[in-house]
Amino acid sequence: MARGVAAFSHIAVSVSNLDQAVDFYCSGLGFGPGVEYSAAGCEVAAIMGVPRTGFRGIFLRLGVTLLELLEYREALPKSARTRDPREVGYAHISLIVPDMHEAVDNALRHGGAFCAQLDHAFGGGQKTTIAFLRDPDGNRIELIFHPNSEETRAHSNFLGIGAIRWPTDVV
């Protein structure tokens, strides 16, 4: 790695129930689990800006991506309102799936909630399917199904990311 250049490490998501979230992301979306850990104390509180009581956590893997789930011992309550995706901050996690119906069904069976779906041809002939779900804590998950490599390339070019090789790990 060149000096001063970062490498991607992981994404962390705060959850209300670690066991429920692990079930959703692993059984519902196909992530592989790591080993649960706990962290607490003055140093954790200082670096993360949380109470000293800390949290339970676990890293999950899907392809080259790591997702860290954190269940804080003194978690703030979830907002009663649904978070607007236009709010500054985390908007959604996006996953490419080999079978949209199976992916949605699995996610719903494991605590997810369906939001919306769009079928759109980006120029590759057949239509790409994009669905949005919410995990058990209301975090938005985007699922993308490309019917063929031509449509994958067309979608990638539409997003302006064809030159940076997206998607990097097509299922």
N, C-alpha and C positions, 0 to 999 in steps of 0.2 A: 504494500500500500504506500502510495506517495505521501510524503510529509504534508500534513495539514489537510489531508483528504479523509473524510469519514467513511466508514463502512456501516451499512444498515445492521442493527442489532435485533430489535424487536419492537412490538407494539404492546402496551399494557392497557388493560381495561378493568375498571373497578366493577365488582359484581356484589350482589347482596347475599348470594348463597353459592359458595364455591363448588359444592358437590353438584348442584343443579346446573351450573354453568358448564362444568366439565362434561356432564352428560349431554348437554345441548351441543357443545362444540365438537366433542369426540363422536358420540353416537349419532348425533343429528347431522353434522357437517363433515365428518371424516378426519378431524385432527387426531394426531397421536399424542398421548399424554406423556409428560415427564414425571418427575417425582415431586410430591407436595413438599413445601418448606414453610417455615415461619420466620418472621423477623420482627424484632421489637427493640425498645430501649432508646436511650438518648441519641445515639448516633443515627439510628434509623429515623427518628423523629426530626432531627436537624436536617438531614440530607433530603428527606422526602416531604417535609412540611406537614407531618401528621402527628397525632398523639403518640406518646411513648408505648402505648399498648400494642401498636403495630398491626400486623396482618398475617393471614395465611395466603400463600401463593402457589402457583404452579405454571410452568411453561408448557405450551402445547405446540406441536409442529404440524404444518401442512406444506409439503414440498420444502422450499428453502426458507419459508416464513415462520417466525416464532411469534406466538401470541402469549402474553403473560396475563393470567387472571389473578386479581387481587381482591381478597375479601377482608376489609378492614374491621378490626374488632370494635372500633367506635365509628362505624359508617354513618354518614349523614343519610337521612331518609330520602327515598326516591321522590321526585317531584310528582305531584298528582297529575300534572299536565304532560302531554306527550311533547318531547323535545322537538322543536322546529329545526329541520336540517340546515336552515339558513343561519342558525346561531353560530357565532365564531367558535371554532374548536372542532373536535372530532365529528365528522359527518357520517361516515360509514366504513365498513370493511367490505371489500369486494372479492368474490371468489368466482373462478371459472369452474363450471361443473360439466360432467360428461352427459348427464341426463337431468333436465330441469324438473320433470315430474317427480322423479325419485328423490332428488335433493330437497325439493319443497316438502314432500310428504314426510321424509325423515326429520327435517327440521321441525315441522309442526308436531310430529309424534313426540318430540323431545323438548317441548315447551316453547317453541317459536310461535310467532304470530304473523300471518300474511298481511302485507300492506298493499302492494300493487304489482301489476305485471304489464310489460310492453313487448310487443313483437314488432321488430323493425328491420328492414333490409338496409344495410349500410352501403350496398353496392355489389355485394357478392352473390346476388341472385336470391337465395333463400333467406329467410328472416332469422335474425338473432333474437333470442328471448332474454329479457332482463326482468328479474323479479326482485322486489324488496321485501324483506322480512324484518322482524324484530326478535332479538334474543329474549330470554326470560326477564331481563332487566330493562328492556326497551331500546337497547342499542341496535342501530340499523345495520342490516347485512344485505349487500347486493349480491345476487347470484346472476351469472352470465352464462348462457349456453350459445355457442357458435355451431351452426350445422355443418360447416366445412371450413377448410383453410382459406378459401377465397373470401368468405364472409369475415373470418377472423382478421385477415389483412385489411379489408375494407373498414371494419370497425376501428382497428388500430390507426389507420390513416385518418379517419374522421376525427379521432381524439387527438391527432397531432403527435402520436407517440410511436409511429411505425419505425422511425429511425433508431429508437432506443430498445427495439426488440421486445415489444409487449404483444402478447403475454410471453413471459420467459419460460413457463413450464405448463404447456397446454396438456390437459388430461385427455 
